[in-house]
Amino acid sequence: GRGGARRGGPHTLGGVRVVRIAPPAKGYDRTPRLGAPIQAAVRANALSMQTAWSGEGTSTRQHNEPAGNQDVWHDHVHVFPRWVGDDLYGSLGAQADPTELRRRAAELRAAWPS
């Protein structure tokens, strides 16, 4: 899907979560058949980020179990636009402005690969 992340540092705003609503709750319980559509959505999001924002790269991550920092119990993958020095992994994140999120979502939809 095209779900927008509500938290992110100033340079990673625009990250999305690709969510599979139905079970399994953990990525490593996902079968290859269930994984293919998720990977296709991850790819489409990353490509649209590159087109919309001319980023220097993208990152993905997926968390499993409490010790793996999973705090939402459904299968999902984070996709982030990246720039050199953006400090994505050192950032604590902040609540994103809803107006900015809507603008970013519109930009991603406009850049969505056909």
C-alpha positions as CSV (number, residue, x, y, z in Angstrom):
1,G,0.0,0.0,0.0
2,R,0.8,3.7,0.1
3,G,0.5,4.4,3.8
4,G,2.4,7.4,5.1
5,A,4.6,7.2,8.2
6,R,3.6,9.7,10.9
7,R,7.1,10.0,12.4
8,G,10.4,10.8,10.9
9,G,13.3,13.2,11.1
10,P,13.3,16.3,9.0
11,H,15.2,14.6,6.2
12,T,13.3,11.3,6.2
13,L,9.8,12.8,6.2
14,G,7.9,11.0,3.5
15,G,8.7,7.5,4.7
16,V,5.9,4.9,4.2
17,R,4.8,1.6,5.7
18,V,3.8,-1.1,3.3
19,V,1.2,-3.1,5.3
20,R,-0.3,-6.5,4.8
21,I,-3.5,-6.4,6.9
22,A,-4.1,-10.2,7.1
23,P,-1.8,-12.6,9.1
24,P,1.0,-13.3,9.5
25,A,2.0,-10.7,12.1
26,K,5.8,-11.2,11.6
27,G,7.8,-10.8,8.4
28,Y,9.6,-14.1,8.8
29,D,6.3,-15.9,8.9
30,R,5.5,-14.5,5.5
31,T,5.5,-17.1,2.7
32,P,7.2,-16.3,-0.7
33,R,3.7,-16.1,-2.2
34,L,2.6,-13.5,0.3
35,G,5.9,-11.7,0.1
36,A,5.9,-11.0,-3.6
37,P,3.1,-8.4,-3.5
38,I,4.7,-6.7,-0.5
39,Q,8.1,-6.5,-2.3
40,A,6.4,-5.1,-5.4
41,A,4.8,-2.3,-3.2
42,V,8.1,-1.6,-1.5
43,R,9.8,-1.2,-4.9
44,A,7.0,1.0,-6.2
45,N,7.2,3.2,-3.1
46,A,11.0,3.5,-3.4
47,L,10.9,4.4,-7.1
48,S,8.2,7.0,-6.5
49,M,10.3,8.5,-3.7
50,Q,13.3,8.8,-6.0
51,T,11.1,10.4,-8.8
52,A,9.2,12.8,-6.5
53,W,12.1,14.0,-4.3
54,S,15.3,13.2,-6.1
55,G,16.7,11.4,-3.1
56,E,20.2,10.1,-2.8
57,G,18.9,6.6,-1.9
58,T,16.3,4.7,0.0
59,S,16.3,2.3,3.0
60,T,13.9,-0.4,4.0
61,R,13.4,-2.1,7.4
62,Q,11.2,-4.6,9.0
63,H,10.9,-5.4,12.7
64,N,10.0,-8.8,14.3
65,E,9.0,-9.4,17.9
66,P,9.5,-7.1,20.9
67,A,13.3,-7.5,21.0
68,G,13.4,-6.6,17.3
69,N,11.6,-3.4,18.1
70,Q,8.2,-4.6,16.6
71,D,5.5,-2.5,18.3
72,V,2.8,-2.9,15.7
73,W,1.5,-6.5,15.4
74,H,0.9,-6.8,11.7
75,D,3.3,-7.5,8.9
76,H,4.7,-4.3,7.5
77,V,7.9,-2.9,5.9
78,H,9.2,0.7,6.3
79,V,10.5,2.5,3.2
80,F,12.4,5.7,3.7
81,P,13.8,8.3,1.3
82,R,17.5,8.9,2.1
83,W,20.1,11.7,1.8
84,V,23.7,11.7,2.9
85,G,23.9,12.8,6.5
86,D,20.2,12.5,7.2
87,D,20.9,10.6,10.5
88,L,17.9,8.3,10.0
89,Y,19.1,5.7,12.5
90,G,20.2,8.2,15.1
91,S,17.0,10.2,15.0
92,L,14.3,9.9,17.6
93,G,11.7,11.1,15.2
94,A,9.0,13.7,15.8
95,Q,5.3,14.0,15.1
96,A,4.8,15.0,11.4
97,D,2.6,17.9,10.3
98,P,-0.6,16.6,8.7
99,T,-0.5,19.2,6.0
100,E,3.0,18.2,5.1
101,L,2.1,14.5,5.1
102,R,-0.8,15.2,2.7
103,R,1.5,17.2,0.4
104,R,4.1,14.4,0.4
105,A,1.4,11.7,-0.2
106,A,0.2,13.7,-3.3
107,E,3.7,13.9,-4.6
108,L,4.2,10.1,-4.2
109,R,0.8,9.4,-6.0
110,A,1.9,11.7,-8.9
111,A,5.2,9.9,-9.2
112,W,3.7,6.4,-8.8
113,P,5.1,4.0,-11.4
114,S,2.5,2.7,-13.9
